[in-house]
């Protein structure tokens, strides 16, 4: 019997995400299917793989089981499977790793293949460690090489071009070994946050390097072209530079390469050098990742305990589902199809971990939560491997099983080289109305901008349920919580409930790492997790977390210090004196409809120096915030003046229609023309850039340099809906509309 999934079964945010990103549309953009239709489409397509195997299960019966699994929001596959299964494109994988060897032919072949993958909606990971360093000899031309970072910029430009072409945003991961001669330049590559904007960066650390850090020793930098050492570096100096940049803006992350290869199930096929863009899926060249996640909160029974038998049933069915996806997938390159089918890696993970702990009345930062994490993930991986062994009996083991670590250890054949991964679940956790991956809850309450109202206060459903039960619920309190950022300092909330509802910024960085390590101990691949730091965290605290991650057996670490990136808001407190760029306030009271202009408005005029001459920018505002913008272009006329007037009109219309001023700054700042003006921090790259800087100056002036009382989150405003954005698993995710910078 089918589950009668209706729109009422889904949260408003889930419906928003599904309608914007997942449901099938016609050529005119009209939605052609309901969420129920989508789950039915995916279930039937994936069950259809049974026809590929002699003695496969009855497809109609299995399709119904798959449908109930997804429609009951107990398990969801990665986004491309939901979007494309049963449709013409048929590309069902989220992420890929491509090889980049030390030749012009290999580099530009990888760029072409990257374009094809991004066109199909996937993300890509690369190791640039094989490329010879900058200023090395190029024998074929008698010249010198430009080094890996110069080629990374070519990949970045190609990604930007494809993104501008209107397809889903492509994301990249770049990894460079810590013993590459260009490692210091790589670490500093995103010091200018306007470069490599389509890349996440991670340094590939080795065991030898970490020992040198611990002992205060030097280590060798090796030219990949010759395999010979070229110089020595102080390991602590390099480590400190990684820490410094991570403290400054969250990048680069770190990956422990030797640990990835310790758990590489097929070393006879190749060495693992790279991961997918969020770092949780180590892959060989030309492999793709095929992920899905179990919604843990759906495992709590009527008696308030975790149903372990239900968990095992879901895991077993999900493993068959993911193996079937490999079978029906239409891969963007033949090499990817060949390598993926040879190893048949799947990555079954979880979401709703924080919600589960709340249901079980276990604080996230407690010893009991760590014990449960250990038992839970051990059960999932053990059950997944049992299911994979059963599939190997039915369908045969993965082709590279011969020579694999499993065969070397005398283990029974498996259908899949890996079975489990903890991924950042991003948009699928919004669909499931669950917390993301194994992260703490995003927020107890936050403010969401909507089209028909000024603001809508979103409250965590479990908190609202408990607040009503305990009798302390009120709309006013929920709004205060949204403005406050949490409940830890609110006496109106009972202490026992405060202990349960800790957010990512309430727990210590050490607690983040210990939770990551607890899951990593029983995960085949890796664990995606962001370690959150308050804005006033020190560099030594970041360094200590890196050392703890190494000691606890993690495979990589991503950190984010609150408010450390340009044009991103702080959750509490004033901007630090040495911040790279001032934080900007979120305007309160804006509605989605156009505001009527009153007869008189107050404002200020700013003189900006541009390559076309002096530009005067006048900004007026009303009681709800910025209202309109006018420009006057000195003595210049023609195109410069007319284009500035056009910018002013469009910015004014956007503000009157409810668009955040922060979003207009983001669209205009950094635009370049052939007549820049000024130098250093005062450099203005175009008239549009000058307008953005004037808006920025005005907002800071109006907030007296202390905009913290207006902040609602730590990740900035969503570029699509203006809602709150949070850093999760190495990505920025909007929980209001489903936007993700990695998808």
C-alpha positions, 0 to 999 in steps of 0.5 A: 500500500502506498504512503499517501504523501501530500504537501501537508506532510512536508515542511514549507521549506521542503516544499520551497526547495522541491519546487525550486530545484527538484520537481520536473518542469516543462519547457515553459518552466511549469511544474509537471510533478508533485513530490509524490510523483518525484519519489515514484519516478525515482523509485521506479527508475532505481528498481528498474536496475533489477532487470540487469541481473538474473534472478533480480527482485520483482521490480514492482514490489521493490519500487513500492519499497523504495517509494515508501522509504523515500516518501516516509522521509526515512532515507533520501539519495543525493540530490542528482538522483532525486533530480535526474532518475527516470529523466532524460539526463540520467546523471545520478552522481553528485561528485567526481575526481579527475586526474591532473598530470604534469603535461599540458595535454592532461591539464586541458583534458581535465578542464574539458572533462570538468566542463562536461561534469559541471554541465551535468550538475556534478562537482569535481575534486583534483590533486594538483600535486603532480604538476611541477612547481613554478619556475621549474624547467620545461624541457620541450620549450626551454622555458620555465613552468608557471606552477599548479596555482596558475592552472588552478585559476584556469579551472576556476575561470572555466567553472565560472563561465559554465556557471554564468551559462545558467546551469547548476553551480559547479564546485571544485576541491583542490588538494596540494601535498604539503611536500610540494615546493609551491605549498606556501603559495597554495596555502596563501592562494585565497588570501585575496578572497576574490580569487579561486572562488569556485574552489575549496582548498585543502592541504594534503598532510602526511604522517611524516609532516605531522611528526615533524610538526610535533618534534619541531623538525624540518621536512623535505619539499620534493619536485614531483617532476624528478622525485628529488628533494629540492629544499627543506622547510620548518614543519611548524612554520608551514603548519602555523601558516595553515592555521593562520589562513584558516583562522583568517577565512576558513581555508585551506582545510586539511586532509590526512592523505596517509589515512585516506590510503590506509583505508583505500580498499583497492591499493592495487588500482591506484593511490587516493590523492583527492576527494570530492568538494566537501572532503568526505569522499576520497576517490581514485581518478575517474571515480564518482560518489554515490551517496544517500542518508538515513533520517535518524529522527524517524527511528525513534519509536512510540516509546521514545527509544531508538528502533535498532531493528528498523535501522537495520531494515533501512540500511539493508534496503538503502544499500540495494538502492545505492548499488542499483543507482550505480547500475542505471547511472548515465555517466558524463564520461566513459572513463568514469563509468568504467572506474565507478562500476569497477569499484562500485563504491557507495556512501550510506550516511545519516542526517538528523543526528542532532534531532535524534539526540534531542528526542532521546534527551541527550545533550550533543556535547555529552559522553552519552551522545559520543557513546551512542554515535559509536554504537550507531555508526558501528551498527550501520557499517556492519549492517551495510557490509552484510547487505553488500556481501549478500548482494555479492552472492546475488550479483557478484563482487565488485570487479576489483575485489581480486587483490583488494584489502578485503581479499588480502585479509581473507574476507568474504566478497563484497559488492561494494568497495566502500559502504559508508560515508558521512556527507553534508546533507544540505538540501536533502535534510531540508526536504526531510525536515531534519538537522544536517548530517551529524552537525549540531542544530543550525539554530533554535529560531531564526528570521526568514524573509518571505514574499508576502510578509515582512519577516517570518520567525522559523522555530525548530519544530522540536523546540516549539513542541517542548516549549508548548508542552512546558508552557513557556512558548510565546511568539515574542520569546521565539523572536527574541531567540532568533535575535539572540542566536540561541537559548543558553542565556535565556532564563525563560527557557528551563535549564534541561531544555537549554542543555538539549538545544545547543547550537553549533556555536554553543559547543566547544571546538573540541566537542565538534572534533570528538563527535567527528572522531566517534563517527569516523571510527566506523565509517569506510570513507570520511566524515564531513563536519565543520568545526565552528569557532567564535569570532574571538577564538585565537590562532592557537585554539585553531591549531589545537583542534588540528592537533586533536583531529590528528590524534583522534583519527579524523581524516580531515578537518574544516573549520570556520571562525564566526564572521571571518570572511569578507561581507559576512555578518557576525552573530554577536559582538563587534567586528574585531579591529583587525578584521579583513573587511567590515561586517554589514547589517541586515536591514529589518522590516523589509517586505517583498512588495514595492514600497511607495515613495513618500514626499520627502526622504533623508539621506547622504551623498558620497563622493567616490573617485573613479577612472571616469572622474568623480562620482557622487552617490546619494543614498536615501532611506525611510523607516524600513531601511535603504530606499533609493540611490541616485548618481551624478557623474562629475563632468563626464557624460555619455555612457558612464553617466547613463550606465550609472543612472541605470545602476541607480534605478535598478538598485532603487527598485531592488531596495523598494521591492525588499532586496537586502542592500547586502545583496546589491553590494555583492552583485556590484563590488569588484566589477572591473573596467578599463579605467580603474582608480586608486591603489591598494585598499582605496582602489576602485575598479569601476563605477559599479564598484564605486556605487557598491563601496558607497552603499557599504560606507553608508550602511556602516555609518548608519549602524555606528560601526556596531551592527551586531544587534541586527545580525541573525546568523553567522554565515551571511545572507543567501544570495538567492532569497536573503535568508540566513546562511550557515557553514556546514561541511565545508559549504554555505547552505541556506536553510530557507530556500536550499541554496548551497554554494557547493551545488 
